[in-house]
Each structure stands twice: as structure tokens, then as C-alpha cells.
Amino acid sequence: MRFFSICAVALSGATAASAQDLVYSDQATQSCLATVTGLDRLGCVGASAGACMVDTPGGDTTVGMGGCLDRERQFWDDALNEAYAALMVIYTESDAFAASEGMNLPVQSDALRDMQRAWIGYRDARCDFERAKWGGGTGGGPATIQCLMGLTAEQTFVLRDGMDGLQ
């Protein structure tokens, strides 16, 4: 639902906003995440980008929308990398302990790495498909960034949830 709202804002016209003129803060997304759990977290994705589009003069243009979406995409990318690194430490230590005890268990850190690599390929292909649906139109750029942001947020939740009870 938020995707369609964001697209409507982008397609409504106005003056272009440059990246340095964006009025962006992670606060809307962080505030939302502080009040919800589980699948409700998905409703927070795009909150800061949406606020940026409203607060930035020209934030409702294709350029403005793309810039705001990209800022929040970076927020989620940083969160994903932090969650992945933390989970990798946990599983690497667990793998080392299992090996030292002579346990014949699957190597969890390898499985995590392989899963993440496969997810990156899926994310990129899915977002390329989103762009293709725009048929070369200018909305393809923001649609691609929206896709990257959303899938990265979802994967962040997968990784964070994978740490539950392990820390």
C-alpha cells in the first residue's frame, strides 16, 4: 500500500529536488519500528522516505522521490549489514565450538553466507523486473529503489529474527 502512495507522490509533478537539498531523517522509520513487532514492522518501511518526499521541496518529483527512497534504502542496507555481521559472529563461534567438540554438524556460517549471496541475486533480479515493468519510463528508477529498499528491509528482519535467542 505504501508503494502506491509513494508512487502517487512521485508522479504528481513539481520542481526537481537535488540530492543535497533533501530533507531526510531516519526518525520516522525508527519511531515506527519502536512501536511494532513481527510482521507489523513491514508497515514502517518507507516511512522516512515518505516524510522526506513531503518535507523536501520537489520531493514529489521523480528525482526527489528517488533521492528520498535511496536515503532510506541506505538506512536499511546499513541495518542489514550490521545484522549479518552480528549473526555471522554468532554462527562462526558456534561452528568453532561444534568442531572443537568433534560434533558433525552443518556449518552454520557457511549456510548463512550462501543464503545471503543467493538472496542478493534474487533481490537484484526482482528489482530489475520492477524496473522493466516501467518500460523505460522515468518511474523505473524510483520503482527500482523502492524495490531494493523494501526487500532489504525484509531481509534485515529475517537476519535480526535469526539472532533471537542467540545473543
C-alpha positions as CSV (number, residue, x, y, z in Angstrom):
1,M,0.0,0.0,0.0
2,R,2.8,2.4,0.9
3,F,4.4,1.7,-2.5
4,F,1.3,3.1,-4.3
5,S,1.2,6.1,-2.1
6,I,4.9,6.8,-2.7
7,C,4.4,6.4,-6.5
8,A,1.4,8.8,-6.4
9,V,3.6,11.4,-4.7
10,A,6.3,10.9,-7.3
11,L,4.1,11.2,-10.3
12,S,2.3,14.4,-9.1
13,G,4.9,16.8,-10.5
14,A,6.6,19.9,-9.0
15,T,10.1,21.2,-9.1
16,A,13.0,18.8,-9.0
17,A,14.9,18.3,-5.8
18,S,18.6,17.6,-5.9
19,A,20.2,15.1,-3.5
20,Q,21.9,17.8,-1.5
21,D,18.5,19.6,-1.0
22,L,16.7,16.5,0.5
23,V,15.2,17.0,4.0
24,Y,15.7,13.4,5.2
25,S,15.9,11.8,8.6
26,D,15.6,8.1,9.7
27,Q,13.4,9.3,12.6
28,A,10.0,8.3,11.0
29,T,11.2,4.8,10.4
30,Q,12.9,4.4,13.7
31,S,9.9,5.8,15.6
32,C,7.6,3.4,13.8
33,L,9.8,0.4,14.5
34,A,9.9,1.2,18.2
35,T,6.1,0.7,18.4
36,V,5.6,-2.5,16.4
37,T,6.8,-6.1,16.3
38,G,6.7,-9.1,13.9
39,L,5.2,-8.6,10.5
40,D,3.8,-5.2,11.5
41,R,7.4,-3.9,11.1
42,L,6.9,-4.1,7.3
43,G,4.5,-1.2,7.7
44,C,7.4,1.0,8.8
45,V,9.3,0.5,5.6
46,G,9.2,3.7,3.6
47,A,8.1,6.0,6.5
48,S,11.2,8.1,6.4
49,A,11.3,8.2,2.6
50,G,7.6,9.3,2.6
51,A,8.3,12.1,5.1
52,C,11.3,13.2,3.0
53,M,9.1,13.5,-0.1
54,V,6.6,15.6,1.8
55,D,9.2,17.8,3.6
56,T,11.6,18.3,0.6
57,P,10.6,21.0,-1.9
58,G,10.4,19.0,-5.1
59,G,10.3,15.8,-3.2
60,D,7.3,14.7,-5.2
61,T,9.3,14.7,-8.4
62,T,10.9,11.6,-9.9
63,V,14.3,12.9,-8.8
64,G,13.1,13.9,-5.4
65,M,11.4,10.6,-4.8
66,G,14.4,8.6,-6.0
67,G,16.7,10.6,-3.6
68,C,14.4,10.1,-0.6
69,L,13.9,6.4,-1.3
70,D,17.7,6.0,-1.8
71,R,18.4,7.6,1.6
72,E,16.1,5.1,3.3
73,R,17.4,2.3,1.2
74,Q,20.8,3.1,2.6
75,F,19.4,3.1,6.2
76,W,18.1,-0.5,5.6
77,D,21.3,-1.5,3.9
78,D,23.4,-0.4,6.9
79,A,20.9,-2.2,9.2
80,L,21.2,-5.4,7.1
81,N,25.0,-5.3,7.1
82,E,25.0,-4.9,10.9
83,A,22.6,-7.8,11.4
84,Y,24.5,-10.0,9.0
85,A,27.9,-9.3,10.7
86,A,26.4,-10.0,14.2
87,L,24.8,-13.2,13.0
88,M,28.0,-14.3,11.3
89,V,30.0,-13.8,14.5
90,I,27.4,-15.9,16.5
91,Y,27.4,-18.7,13.9
92,T,31.2,-18.7,13.4
93,E,31.7,-19.1,17.2
94,S,29.1,-21.8,17.3
95,D,30.7,-23.6,14.4
96,A,34.1,-23.4,16.1
97,F,32.7,-24.8,19.3
98,A,31.0,-27.7,17.5
99,A,34.2,-28.5,15.6
100,S,36.3,-28.4,18.8
101,E,33.9,-30.9,20.4
102,G,34.0,-33.2,17.4
103,M,30.4,-32.6,16.5
104,N,29.5,-33.5,13.0
105,L,27.1,-30.6,12.3
106,P,26.3,-28.5,9.3
107,V,28.5,-25.4,9.2
108,Q,26.0,-22.6,10.0
109,S,28.3,-19.7,9.0
110,D,28.7,-21.2,5.5
111,A,24.9,-21.7,5.2
112,L,24.3,-18.1,6.3
113,R,26.9,-16.8,3.7
114,D,25.4,-18.9,0.9
115,M,21.9,-17.8,1.8
116,Q,22.8,-14.2,1.8
117,R,24.6,-14.5,-1.6
118,A,21.6,-16.2,-3.1
119,W,19.3,-13.5,-1.6
120,I,21.4,-10.8,-3.3
121,G,20.9,-12.4,-6.7
122,Y,17.2,-12.8,-6.1
123,R,16.9,-9.1,-4.9
124,D,18.7,-7.8,-7.9
125,A,16.6,-9.9,-10.4
126,R,13.3,-9.0,-8.7
127,C,14.2,-5.3,-8.8
128,D,15.3,-5.5,-12.4
129,F,11.9,-6.9,-13.1
130,E,10.2,-4.0,-11.3
131,R,12.2,-1.6,-13.4
132,A,11.3,-3.5,-16.6
133,K,7.6,-3.1,-15.8
134,W,8.0,0.7,-16.3
135,G,9.0,0.2,-20.0
136,G,11.9,2.6,-19.9
137,G,9.8,5.4,-18.2
138,T,11.3,7.7,-15.6
139,G,9.3,6.0,-12.9
140,G,11.5,2.9,-13.3
141,G,14.3,4.5,-11.3
142,P,12.2,5.2,-8.1
143,A,10.4,1.8,-8.6
144,T,13.8,0.1,-8.6
145,I,15.0,1.9,-5.5
146,Q,11.6,1.2,-3.7
147,C,12.1,-2.4,-4.5
148,L,15.6,-2.5,-3.2
149,M,14.6,-0.7,-0.1
150,G,11.7,-3.0,0.7
151,L,13.5,-6.2,0.0
152,T,16.5,-5.1,2.0
153,A,14.2,-4.2,5.0
154,E,12.6,-7.6,4.8
155,Q,15.9,-9.4,4.7
156,T,17.1,-7.2,7.7
157,F,14.1,-8.6,9.6
158,V,15.0,-12.2,8.6
159,L,18.5,-11.7,9.8
160,R,17.5,-9.9,13.0
161,D,14.9,-12.6,13.8
162,G,17.7,-15.2,13.2
163,M,19.5,-13.7,16.1
164,D,16.6,-14.1,18.6
165,G,17.8,-16.2,21.5
166,L,21.3,-16.4,20.2
167,Q,22.8,-13.3,21.7
